[in-house]
Amino acid sequence: MSGLVEGRVAVITGAGRGIGREHALSLASKGAKIVVNDLGGDVNGEGGELSPAQSVVDEIEKLGGEAVVNGANVANYDEAGDMIQQAIDTFGGLDILINNAGILRDRMVFKMEESDWDAVIAVHLKGTFNPISHASKYWREQSKAGNQPDARIINTSSPSGIYGNVGQSNYGAAKAGIASMTTIIAMELANYGVTCNAIAPAAFTRMTENLPGFSDLTEEQKGGMDPRWIANVATWLASPESAGITGRVFDVVGDRVGVAEGWVLGPHGSQTDEPEELGPLMKQICNDARLNSNMFGQPQDGNGRPHQNN
């Protein structure tokens, strides 16, 4: 097994199933050594077992690659630290961190329990920060010691986080936070040889199979949204070839890959210091601004439909 990421060491969270599994298999097929992390819980984050992660390790080893199991809960700071240290102790270093672990507890906001919010934010947002915190300290120490890294962080955002989706205020908030975290961490780690990017994927997996728009896909459509397409982009981003690309969020659906352009200042004007006089200006800048994108990242017209290209 050799190729694009030959000899590089990767930690991949949530790698027992779905997109994470494809990340692990793809990177391993191109020569990387993998710490396969998965708590082994269900879509809601309940339960846990090592068999999904072990299954991926077995697949990698059958292909002639190197991989080890890790069952850490990434929402636990100390466990995340042990996971990063496992990579260093087992394979002699760390070059790639892919934060992919996640759960769903979709509810309309008026039905969402505090526990639904806390659990999703913990796994997605804190579960992205925790491994990055430990990995960044390692890379900074390496840089200061004269061993400048050529390292990669690849986070997992979502169309729900960058465009918005009904019923996912907890998940979308976490994924929006991850997108913002990505751009900031890219700035903070630039001097230490570390790039930080994110992928906002749409794929047919156990987490999406029952969601609106996914549950009624044909077999052909499901094949077109195979998670291997996500792993394809992640593998390239994990490679030395991606040096210089950082702070970006990539929207990946099937074989389509694009850059999601972030918030920009739109129409604007000067206000007076009297709120009663603000109405005309506020209405004008809103009328002049394009509407928020739909879940496919497409600008909409006033009826909520995508604009047609002429």
N, C-alpha and C positions, 0 to 999 in steps of 0.2 A: 504494500500500500504506500503510494508516494504521490506527491503532487503539490497543489497550491499552498497547503499549510504544513508541509513536511516538517516533522519534528517539533511543531509548536504544541504547547500545553494549553488545554481549554477546560474551563469549568462551565458546565451548562446546567442551569436550574430548570426544574420541571421537565426533565428530559426522558421521562419514562414512557410518555405517550405523545401522540399528536405532533405538533410543530416541533417541540423540544426533541422528540425522538428522531425526527428527520434531521434536525441540526446535528445531533450526535453522530448519526450514521453518515451524513454528508461530510462532516469535518474529518471523521475517522477514515473515510474512503480516500481522502486527499492527504493523509499522512499525519493528522493530529493525534495526540494522546489525550484521552477524555476522562474527566471526572463527571460521571453521570449522576446528577443529583435528582432525586424525586422522593417526596414524602410518601407518595403512594395513596393519597386520599382521593375522595370522589370529587365531582365537579363543584360541590358546595364546600369542599375543604374538610369534610368529615372523614375520620378513619385514617389509616396509614399502613403501608406494608412496602417491603423492599423489592417485591417480585417484579414490578414494572421496570425499575432501574436495572435489576439484575438481568432481565430479559434482553435489554438493550446492550448491556455489557457482553452478554453471551453472543449476540449477533456480531458485535464488533470483533470479538476474539475469533469467531469462526472465519471472519474475513481476513484474519491475520493482523488485526490492529491491537492497540493497547487501551484498556479502559478499566476503571474501578468504580464501584458503587459508592454513593453517598446518600444518606437518608435524612439530611439536615432539614429542619424547618427554617426556611430563609427569613421568616419573620422574626426569628430569634437571633439577636445580634451575636451572641457568643457561638451559637451553632454555625452561623454563617462564617464566622472567623475560623472555626475548626475546618470547615469545608475548603476554604482558600488555603489553609495550611496543609491540608491533605494533598492538594495538588503539588505544592512546593516540596513536601517531604517525599511523595511517591515518584514524581517525575522530574524533580530538580528545579522547578521554576513555575512561572505562570505567564502566559502570553495573551490569553483570550478569556474574557468573561462574557458569557451570554446569559442575560437575565430574562428568563422565559416563564418561570413559575407563575401560575395564576388560578383563580377560582371565579365562579359566578354566583351571585345571589341577586338576580334581577327582580326588582319590584318597582312599581310606581312610588314616587316619593311619599305619598300619603299612606302607603302600606308598608313602607320599609321600616324594619326594626333597627334599633341602635346596633344590635349584634350583626345585622347584615352589613351595615356601613363599616363597622370596625373590622370585621373579618376581611372584607375585600380590600380596604385600605392597607391593612397590615400585610397581607400577602403580596399585593402588587406594588404598593408604593414603598413601604418600609422594607419589603422583601427585595426590592431593587437597590435601595440605599445601603442596606447592610453588607452585601457582598462587595459593592463598590467601595465602601468605606475601608474594608480590610485590604482589598486588592490595591487600592490607590496608595495606601501606606507602604505596602511592599514595593510597589513600583517607584515611589518617591525615594525610598531608602536605596534602591538599586541605582537610581539616577544620581543621587548625591555621592554614592560610592564610586562613581565613574563607569557604571555599567548601564548606559542609557538604554531603556527598554524600547521595543518596537511593539507596543501592546495595543490591544483592542478591547473596548467595551461596546457591546451591542445590546441595547435595551429593547423591550417589547412594549410599544404603545398600542394604539388601536384606532380605527376609524371612529369609534365611539368617543374616544378622547379628543381627537383633533377636529372632528366634524359634529359630533353629538348624536345621541340615539335615545329614543324614548325608553324608559324603564331601566336605565343604566346610570343613574346619577352617581352611584357609588363607584362603579366600574369606570365610567367615563371620567370622573374626577381623578381617580388614581392614574388612569392612562394619560390624561392631560398633564398631570403632575410629572409623569415620567418623561413626556416630551419636553417639558420645560427644564427638568433636571438634566436631561441629555445635553441641551444647548449650553447650560451653565457649566456642567462638569467638563464639557469639551474645552471651554475656556480655561478652567482651573488646572487641567492636567496637560495642557499643550506643551508646557516647558519640560515635561517629564517623559516625553516619548509615547504618550497615550492618546489615542483618538477615542471619541465617544459618539456613537450614532445610535439611532433607533429605527426599528421597523414597525410600521402600523399594518399588520397583516389581516387579510381576510382569507380563510381557508375552511374547508369542510373537515371538522374534527368532532370529537365527542363533546367539546364545549359549545360547539355551534350547531350541531345537528338538529336540535329542537328549537332553535331560534327562528322567528319570523324571517322568511326569505331563504332559509336554509332547509327547513324541514320538507319542503315540496320540490327540491331540486331533482332533476332526472339523474340517472346514473352517469350520463355523459357530462352533465353540468358539474356533478360532484368530482369527476375526474379532472375537469378543467380547473377546479379549486383545490387540487391536491396540495398538501402542505410541503411537498418537496420543492415547490417553487419558492417558498419562503426561505427554506434552507439553502437554496441556490444563492440567493442574495446574501444571506448571513455568512456563507462560506467565503464568498469573495471579500466581504467587508472584514472578515477575520484574517485575511491574508496580507502579506507585505505589500501587495499591489495597491491596497487601498490607502496607503500613507498619504496624508494631506487632505483626505476627506474626513471632516469631523463636524459635529454639531448639527447633523442633518437627520431628518425623519423621512424614511422611505416608505411610500404607500405601495404595497405589493398585493396584487390580486391575480392569481393564476400567473400567466406569463407576462402580465403587465407590471412594470416597475416604474415608479415616478417619484419625484421629490415633492413632498408636501411643504408648500411655502407657508411660513408662519404668519402670525399677526403682523399687519402693517397699518400705519396711520392712513385712514381713508379721508373722505371729505371733512373739512374742518373750518372753523371761523373764530372770530373774536367775540367774547361775551361781555356784557356789562355786569356791574356788581348788583343788579336787581334781578332776582329770580323770576319776578313777574314778566320781565321782558325777554326771557330766554326762549319762550315757546317757538317763535318763528325760526330762529337759528337751529334749534334741536330738530324740528320737523324737516327743515331743508337739508341738513346734513344726512339725516336718515333716509330721506327720499333719494338723495344723490348716491348713497352707498349701495353697493351690491348686497344682496341678501346672503345669509350664511349658506355654506355649501350643504348639499345633501350627503348621505353616507358614502357616496362614491366620489366625494370631493368635487362635485360639479356645482358651479354657481346656479342658483335658481332664479326663475322669474317671479313676478308678484303672486302667481298662483301656486307656488311651491314646485314648479316643474323646472327641469334643467333647461338652461338657455340653449337654443339651437345655434350651431355654428353655421354661418352663411358662407 
